[in-house]
Amino acid sequence: MPKSRTSSLTRRGFVAAGGALGLVAALAACGGTDSAKGDGGKDKGSAASGPWTFTDDVTKKEVSLKAKPKNIVAFTGTAAALYDYGVPVKGVFGPTRTADGKPDVQAGSMDISKVEILGNVYDEFNVEKYAALQPDLLVTNTWDGKYWYVPEASKDKILKLAPAAAIGVGGDATLDKGLQRTAELAKALGADLNSKTVVDAKARFEAASAKLREATKANPGVKVLAGSGADALFYVSTPDTSADLKYFKSLGVEFVTPEKLDEGGFFESLSWENAGKYKADVVLLDNRTGTLQPDALKAKATWAELPAVKAGQVTPRVTEPIYSYDRCAQILEDLTKAVQNAKKVS
């Protein structure tokens, strides 16, 4: 998924480098029902009458609290997903606000003026502000068995203040599994998964998945390259590691598979002189704030020479999806259009 500043960066460094320009992510939402759900979305009894439990995908152990947590702090993208379910958070960390003060793409629909921003870039997390929020629960994603955007240097201090519950979006996880786990967490935190909004969103996602599968069958042989641009390097992601690309591949999307992956196993970094190493009909381009977008990439001669670029077949990749059904349905719908309209140019 994410990319890096140097060729030796691991996926964590790469992802971090790709999404790093926000300050505050806000979560003003309606809140959900009072029912407490248990691990994996299973009912463990009412929040008012019994403990709250949920399994953390990092430790694989059950987090147990005396009652449903109220003061929640979350990674921006995870907070944005909870927001879509009507679950509010007190604070956020991760790309939230861009340099011009606007919400980062990872903030989704959140009102970023209404949450405490503990850090807006990778390795930034204000522990004092976090403690002042009196957190009951820290929520984030996990790509590699670590808590995403929780700095290693201050991790122990942070995790002593409140238990953590992470949702797996790397390793064996696929997009649909990440969505399911996020929905289970939202339910445990009070969201009503039987509401018309949620039911309709899930139906939209399932329909979008079916349409993408149909598109790949109707236009076979279209090669897609998942790439990310930085000043010195062009990153080509493998479809076999990230949850979104694995899911697209399962629906029939044919990806370029890089031959020599960097440490971490998520991508191959190429110098711009070698950016044309792999030929593709469509470039799925990392849309995160910290990465180069098409206008900036025009200055790279080898970018302009890529067959897909010359053909105008470049489409944004939401490299770190917000795991709510409507958001991910839109991703699938956009990719479907790109596959449907693609001409063979490689």
Legacy VTK file of the C-alpha trace (Angstrom):
# vtk DataFile Version 3.0
C-alpha trace
ASCII
DATASET POLYDATA
POINTS 346 float
0.000 0.000 0.000
1.887 3.028 1.226
5.253 3.968 -0.087
8.485 5.380 1.236
11.071 8.081 1.216
13.942 5.745 0.498
14.277 2.465 -1.264
14.991 0.686 2.013
11.771 1.759 3.708
9.532 -0.975 5.031
5.817 -0.921 4.259
5.199 0.922 7.538
7.604 3.635 6.502
6.193 3.679 3.013
2.626 3.947 4.087
3.548 6.563 6.585
5.415 8.613 4.058
2.383 8.464 1.829
-0.193 9.792 4.195
1.182 12.446 6.399
-0.324 15.920 6.292
-3.160 16.271 8.753
-3.629 17.657 12.226
-7.040 17.054 13.733
-9.657 14.533 12.867
-13.064 15.125 14.218
-15.761 12.752 15.050
-19.046 14.351 15.876
-21.625 11.719 15.280
-24.981 10.696 16.535
-23.823 7.748 18.563
-25.566 4.437 18.361
-27.674 2.212 20.483
-26.875 1.317 24.044
-26.498 -2.362 23.404
-22.999 -3.744 23.887
-21.820 -6.360 21.507
-19.022 -8.725 22.065
-16.045 -9.911 20.183
-16.602 -10.467 16.515
-19.971 -8.793 16.789
-21.378 -11.453 19.106
-23.648 -10.138 21.826
-22.049 -10.293 25.240
-24.890 -8.597 27.022
-25.954 -5.041 27.531
-23.308 -2.416 28.134
-25.233 -1.273 31.179
-25.336 -4.704 32.779
-22.115 -6.432 31.850
-18.563 -6.243 30.539
-17.574 -5.173 27.053
-15.248 -7.410 25.062
-13.630 -7.404 21.644
-10.659 -9.274 20.187
-7.587 -7.244 19.263
-6.149 -8.351 15.906
-2.582 -7.540 17.016
-2.398 -9.641 20.172
-5.226 -11.994 19.150
-6.422 -11.605 22.724
-9.729 -10.370 24.066
-9.952 -6.815 25.340
-12.298 -6.685 28.304
-13.766 -3.588 29.941
-16.333 -3.202 32.701
-18.671 -1.363 30.313
-18.898 -0.153 26.738
-16.088 2.398 26.189
-17.153 6.022 25.861
-13.880 7.898 25.445
-12.497 6.441 22.220
-9.340 7.591 20.457
-8.653 6.245 16.987
-6.391 6.332 13.955
-7.938 8.850 11.571
-9.016 6.364 8.900
-10.514 3.997 11.473
-12.243 6.921 13.181
-13.700 7.931 9.807
-15.151 4.458 9.377
-16.665 4.514 12.872
-18.072 7.962 12.085
-19.905 6.481 9.105
-21.547 4.064 11.553
-22.498 6.872 13.924
-19.848 6.064 16.528
-18.085 9.184 17.886
-14.480 9.429 19.028
-12.778 11.971 21.294
-9.445 12.171 19.514
-7.573 11.026 16.443
-4.022 10.406 15.276
-2.769 10.085 11.713
-3.267 12.157 8.536
-6.217 14.394 9.370
-5.625 17.887 8.027
-3.719 18.984 4.944
-1.284 21.887 4.815
-4.075 24.234 3.708
-6.275 23.255 6.634
-8.687 21.021 4.744
-9.614 17.490 5.839
-7.184 14.850 4.626
-8.663 12.165 2.363
-8.335 9.717 5.249
-10.642 11.819 7.424
-13.640 10.938 5.263
-16.781 12.825 6.302
-15.621 13.639 9.811
-15.838 17.190 11.066
-12.169 17.517 11.951
-12.824 20.625 14.019
-14.574 18.548 16.669
-11.889 16.078 17.692
-8.583 16.412 19.483
-5.739 15.807 17.072
-2.912 13.991 18.788
-0.690 13.771 15.737
-1.020 14.498 12.037
2.015 12.707 10.651
3.778 9.401 11.120
5.565 9.010 14.475
3.684 11.978 15.968
1.462 11.240 18.959
0.969 13.642 21.882
0.855 11.341 24.889
-0.034 14.160 27.304
-3.075 15.184 25.272
-4.040 11.530 24.973
-3.926 11.064 28.740
-5.997 14.213 29.238
-8.805 12.667 27.170
-9.053 9.892 29.783
-9.288 7.243 27.052
-11.215 4.035 27.572
-10.071 2.477 24.293
-7.556 3.077 21.511
-8.619 1.886 18.057
-6.508 1.529 14.929
-5.736 -0.833 12.064
-2.886 -3.291 11.786
-0.954 -4.180 8.635
1.986 -6.046 10.071
1.189 -7.080 13.617
1.770 -3.572 14.995
-0.589 -0.789 15.948
-0.817 1.471 12.904
0.490 5.002 13.519
1.271 4.310 17.180
4.947 5.351 17.467
7.329 2.645 18.593
9.179 5.094 20.849
6.104 5.949 22.911
4.065 2.785 22.363
4.525 1.423 25.881
3.400 4.684 27.501
0.386 4.887 25.185
-0.737 1.314 25.717
-0.547 1.682 29.504
-3.180 4.413 29.427
-5.935 2.359 27.760
-6.384 -1.007 26.059
-6.096 -1.176 22.267
-8.269 -2.890 19.687
-6.850 -3.103 16.162
-8.550 -4.292 12.991
-6.439 -6.456 10.680
-6.096 -5.038 7.152
-2.866 -6.789 6.142
-1.562 -10.327 6.202
-4.414 -12.718 5.527
-7.043 -9.971 5.537
-8.932 -8.959 2.418
-11.074 -5.871 1.902
-14.313 -7.685 2.674
-12.852 -9.166 5.863
-11.600 -5.759 6.993
-15.078 -4.371 6.389
-16.675 -7.158 8.369
-14.326 -6.709 11.326
-14.818 -2.939 11.338
-18.584 -3.411 11.289
-18.285 -5.832 14.211
-16.298 -3.261 16.167
-18.809 -0.537 15.330
-21.611 -2.815 16.519
-19.751 -3.522 19.739
-19.450 0.236 20.249
-23.173 0.795 19.775
-23.839 1.009 16.027
-27.056 -0.456 14.649
-26.019 -2.756 11.798
-29.678 -3.384 10.984
-30.360 0.251 10.189
-31.468 0.974 6.629
-28.352 3.049 6.022
-25.996 0.214 6.913
-28.047 -2.481 5.181
-28.242 -0.412 1.979
-24.518 0.350 2.103
-23.622 -3.317 2.418
-25.942 -4.181 -0.474
-24.250 -1.483 -2.555
-20.842 -2.978 -1.777
-21.960 -6.477 -2.744
-23.477 -5.199 -5.993
-20.294 -3.248 -6.770
-18.216 -6.391 -6.210
-20.388 -8.329 -8.651
-20.111 -5.554 -11.253
-16.319 -5.488 -11.011
-16.215 -9.243 -11.539
-18.451 -8.824 -14.597
-16.223 -6.025 -15.934
-13.062 -8.103 -15.690
-14.760 -10.908 -17.621
-16.112 -8.528 -20.262
-12.727 -6.847 -20.838
-10.153 -9.594 -20.252
-6.414 -9.073 -20.346
-6.424 -5.533 -18.935
-3.237 -5.182 -16.866
-3.422 -2.912 -13.822
-0.378 -1.485 -12.035
-0.823 -0.220 -8.475
1.745 2.531 -8.123
2.797 5.407 -5.913
4.998 8.346 -6.761
7.614 10.078 -4.611
10.290 12.605 -5.540
13.036 10.029 -6.029
11.167 6.752 -6.445
8.210 5.056 -8.084
6.679 2.235 -6.067
4.936 -0.720 -7.654
2.747 -2.607 -5.172
2.234 -6.344 -5.146
-1.417 -7.466 -5.289
-0.699 -10.252 -2.826
-0.253 -8.329 0.420
-2.704 -5.453 0.838
-6.338 -6.158 1.677
-7.793 -4.047 -1.143
-5.616 -5.396 -3.976
-6.086 -8.993 -2.843
-9.836 -8.516 -2.964
-9.739 -6.887 -6.406
-7.588 -9.766 -7.631
-10.131 -12.260 -6.310
-12.735 -10.489 -8.470
-10.644 -11.009 -11.593
-8.518 -7.862 -11.819
-5.189 -8.703 -13.485
-2.351 -6.911 -11.718
1.273 -6.334 -12.545
3.234 -8.307 -9.951
6.648 -6.805 -9.132
9.557 -9.230 -9.232
11.736 -7.966 -6.382
9.904 -6.732 -3.319
11.504 -4.372 -0.816
11.752 -5.213 2.866
8.267 -5.710 4.242
6.957 -7.386 1.093
4.490 -4.730 -0.057
6.132 -3.119 -3.086
9.182 -2.779 -5.309
10.816 0.637 -5.361
12.130 1.809 -8.704
14.243 4.801 -9.595
12.426 7.122 -11.973
14.862 6.077 -14.700
13.426 2.564 -14.368
9.779 3.531 -13.840
8.852 1.867 -17.133
10.066 -1.557 -16.027
6.523 -2.920 -15.945
3.961 -2.320 -18.687
0.311 -1.866 -17.824
-2.948 -0.704 -19.377
-4.196 1.075 -16.238
-2.264 2.746 -13.424
-4.022 2.711 -10.072
-2.286 5.675 -8.442
-1.905 6.160 -4.685
-4.156 9.085 -3.708
-2.706 9.845 -0.277
-1.743 13.398 0.541
1.956 12.668 0.915
2.331 11.107 -2.542
2.780 12.759 -5.934
-0.423 13.191 -7.906
-0.758 13.388 -11.742
-0.105 17.120 -12.008
3.147 16.845 -10.058
4.139 13.690 -11.903
4.106 15.513 -15.226
7.630 16.672 -14.388
8.828 13.049 -14.481
9.683 12.198 -18.085
9.427 8.451 -17.561
5.990 8.845 -16.018
4.734 10.631 -19.091
6.043 7.773 -21.249
4.144 5.025 -19.464
1.608 3.548 -21.932
-1.281 3.888 -19.480
-0.392 7.513 -18.787
-0.157 8.349 -22.493
-3.567 6.746 -22.978
-5.107 8.705 -20.106
-5.813 5.513 -18.195
-4.804 6.579 -14.699
-7.275 6.263 -11.842
-6.839 7.034 -8.124
-6.179 4.270 -5.662
-7.530 4.747 -2.158
-4.454 3.123 -0.702
-5.722 3.176 2.861
-9.474 2.604 2.567
-11.955 3.856 5.107
-13.548 0.575 6.086
-17.229 1.380 5.780
-19.382 -0.242 3.103
-20.355 2.912 1.226
-16.744 4.100 1.033
-15.489 0.783 -0.264
-18.419 0.401 -2.666
-17.356 3.689 -4.258
-13.807 2.377 -4.639
-15.110 -0.700 -6.443
-17.409 1.342 -8.669
-14.557 3.612 -9.723
-12.270 0.673 -10.468
-15.054 -0.998 -12.456
-15.322 2.060 -14.697
-11.566 2.091 -15.205
-11.539 -1.579 -16.247
-14.614 -1.218 -18.449
-13.179 1.770 -20.321
-9.581 0.555 -20.570
-7.989 -0.142 -23.919
-5.079 -2.522 -24.284
-1.967 -0.344 -24.609
0.778 -2.423 -22.998
LINES 1 347
346 0 1 2 3 4 5 6 7 8 9 10 11 12 13 14 15 16 17 18 19 20 21 22 23 24 25 26 27 28 29 30 31 32 33 34 35 36 37 38 39 40 41 42 43 44 45 46 47 48 49 50 51 52 53 54 55 56 57 58 59 60 61 62 63 64 65 66 67 68 69 70 71 72 73 74 75 76 77 78 79 80 81 82 83 84 85 86 87 88 89 90 91 92 93 94 95 96 97 98 99 100 101 102 103 104 105 106 107 108 109 110 111 112 113 114 115 116 117 118 119 120 121 122 123 124 125 126 127 128 129 130 131 132 133 134 135 136 137 138 139 140 141 142 143 144 145 146 147 148 149 150 151 152 153 154 155 156 157 158 159 160 161 162 163 164 165 166 167 168 169 170 171 172 173 174 175 176 177 178 179 180 181 182 183 184 185 186 187 188 189 190 191 192 193 194 195 196 197 198 199 200 201 202 203 204 205 206 207 208 209 210 211 212 213 214 215 216 217 218 219 220 221 222 223 224 225 226 227 228 229 230 231 232 233 234 235 236 237 238 239 240 241 242 243 244 245 246 247 248 249 250 251 252 253 254 255 256 257 258 259 260 261 262 263 264 265 266 267 268 269 270 271 272 273 274 275 276 277 278 279 280 281 282 283 284 285 286 287 288 289 290 291 292 293 294 295 296 297 298 299 300 301 302 303 304 305 306 307 308 309 310 311 312 313 314 315 316 317 318 319 320 321 322 323 324 325 326 327 328 329 330 331 332 333 334 335 336 337 338 339 340 341 342 343 344 345
